[in-house]
């Protein structure tokens, strides 16, 4: 069995696309996914399955739309992929302190991408480094260091220029998901 973390994009954001986590958990269980657990209201689901990621993702997206009446994009990562992501974080505690960040939870984020962005689109983000936010792209993840938080960041507001479907989570959430993933193993 593989331990997966599903990141559902755009649910329970700004009072839109409301989904109760208990109902979402029940939906995952009806799909014969095991040890299902949700974490906070932003669409994070930990579960186990013997299926490959592509099949699981398609089944979740289809079932979600049938149950909730609107489509959702689901990005899956394995527990091992998240552990590696934590290990590979290019920003140190010193980087965060130099950025004036109060904590990693407030300044460090990861954008999970559906696919690797093109070099041409990556180049479009370069201009936003002059606003003092930093980023590092590693395959299908973008590590983001926001000096003044995500809400007022020009970089955050222009990540769409990568032209790849994505969803973003803060560092605290990512670490908690790894801990929860290990708890169900």
SVG drawing of the C-alpha trace seen along z (x, -y; Angstrom):
<svg xmlns="http://www.w3.org/2000/svg" viewBox="-24 -45 46 47">
<polyline fill="none" stroke="black" stroke-width="0.4" points="0.0,0.0 1.1,-3.5 0.5,-6.4 -0.8,-9.4 -1.5,-13.0 -4.2,-14.5 -4.2,-18.3 -7.6,-19.5 -7.4,-22.9 -9.8,-25.7 -12.2,-24.3 -13.3,-26.3 -11.4,-29.4 -13.1,-32.7 -16.4,-31.1 -16.7,-29.5 -16.8,-25.8 -17.6,-24.8 -17.0,-21.1 -17.2,-19.6 -14.2,-17.5 -16.2,-14.6 -18.2,-14.4 -15.0,-14.5 -13.5,-11.7 -16.6,-9.6 -16.4,-10.1 -12.7,-8.9 -13.7,-5.8 -16.5,-5.0 -13.8,-4.9 -12.1,-2.0 -9.2,-4.2 -7.9,-3.2 -6.9,-4.9 -8.5,-8.2 -7.7,-11.3 -8.3,-14.9 -6.2,-17.9 -7.7,-21.4 -10.4,-22.8 -8.2,-23.5 -8.5,-20.1 -5.7,-17.9 -6.4,-14.2 -4.1,-11.5 -4.9,-7.9 -3.6,-4.6 -4.1,-2.8 -2.5,-0.1 -3.4,-1.9 -1.1,-4.1 -1.5,-7.8 -3.0,-8.6 -5.9,-6.2 -6.6,-7.3 -6.5,-11.0 -9.0,-10.4 -11.4,-8.5 -11.3,-11.2 -11.9,-14.0 -14.8,-12.2 -16.4,-11.2 -15.9,-14.7 -17.8,-16.4 -20.6,-13.9 -20.9,-14.4 -20.3,-18.1 -21.5,-19.5 -18.4,-21.3 -15.0,-20.1 -11.9,-20.1 -8.3,-19.6 -6.5,-17.0 -2.7,-16.8 -1.2,-13.7 2.1,-13.2 3.4,-10.2 4.6,-10.4 8.1,-9.7 7.9,-12.6 6.9,-15.0 9.8,-13.7 12.2,-14.3 10.7,-17.8 11.3,-18.7 14.9,-17.4 15.5,-19.4 14.1,-22.7 16.6,-25.3 15.9,-27.9 17.6,-27.7 16.5,-29.2 19.1,-31.9 17.5,-32.7 14.2,-33.2 15.7,-35.3 17.5,-37.4 14.2,-37.8 12.7,-39.2 10.3,-36.3 8.9,-35.7 8.6,-31.9 8.7,-29.3 4.9,-28.9 4.4,-32.5 7.0,-32.8 7.7,-29.4 5.3,-27.8 5.4,-25.2 3.4,-25.3 2.5,-21.8 2.4,-21.8 0.5,-19.4 3.5,-19.2 7.0,-20.7 6.6,-24.2 8.4,-25.2 11.6,-27.2 9.9,-30.0 7.3,-30.3 9.8,-30.0 11.6,-32.9 8.5,-35.1 8.9,-34.9 12.4,-36.2 11.2,-39.8 9.5,-39.3 12.8,-38.6 13.3,-42.3 10.5,-42.5 12.6,-40.5 10.6,-37.3 12.5,-34.2 11.6,-31.0 13.3,-27.8 11.7,-25.5 12.4,-21.8 10.5,-19.7 6.8,-19.9 7.3,-22.0 8.1,-25.6 9.6,-26.6 8.5,-30.1 10.0,-32.4 7.8,-35.5 9.4,-38.3 6.1,-40.2 3.7,-37.3 1.8,-35.7 -1.1,-38.1 0.8,-41.1 3.4,-39.3 3.8,-40.2 5.4,-36.8 2.5,-34.9 0.0,-37.0 1.9,-36.1 2.6,-32.3 -0.1,-31.8 2.4,-32.8 4.0,-29.4 0.8,-28.3 0.5,-25.1 -2.3,-24.1 -1.1,-24.3 -2.1,-24.5 -0.1,-26.1 0.5,-25.0 2.5,-26.5 5.5,-24.8 3.6,-24.0 0.9,-22.1 3.4,-20.1 5.3,-19.0 2.0,-18.1 0.9,-16.0 4.1,-14.0 3.6,-13.4 0.0,-12.3 1.1,-10.1 3.5,-8.3 0.8,-7.8 -1.3,-5.7 1.6,-3.6"/>
</svg>
